[in-house]
């Protein structure tokens, strides 16, 4: 599947649960697109109701830190007015830990996964919350000093 096709499929969501279901059907949290594996992160708003991704119990944008700059991000809109967000593709090869947790959440609902040795399995909310303190620190390669210098030169 191509990245564009994946992003386009998210437009079919009519509820947050529907969005999470589409992600699950496409293989999230780990998806192979254009021959590369990615960790899928989504965040946004569905008719005023926020949704986000957590990694090991922490919002993904904080867990990923500077690595977010190294990731590809695409905005998407859903069929209903005032809905959409961003889908972020994190290169799975940049993740430096063998095991971590991923959750797609809103204030009341979630789908939870445990990723071990490159494979994801769906788990319950109770398992997710019980495993958070047992997870190793989530580590991902961030930009090198040289890449940061180039970005600084680019953005002036």
QUIRA-V191149 format. One line per field, one symbol per residue. phi: phi as a letter, one per 40 degrees, with the letter a starting at -180 (. if undefined). psi: psi as a letter, one per 40 degrees, with the letter a starting at -180 (. if undefined). A space follows every 50 residues. Layout:
phi=???
psi=???
//
This chain:
phi=.cdccccccccccbacdcccccdccchdcbbcbfgbcbccbbaiabfgbc babbbfgbddccccfccdccccbbcabccccfbiibbbbbdccccbbcaa bbbbbbdbbabbbbbbfgbbbcbccccdcccdccccdcbacbccdccccc cccccg
psi=iiddddddddeeheiddddddddddeeiehhhhfeihihhhiiahgfehi iihihfeihdddddbddddeihhhiiiidiifiaaihhhhhdeeheiehi ihhhiadeiihiihhhfeihhhiiddddddddeeiihhhihaiidddddd dddde.
//
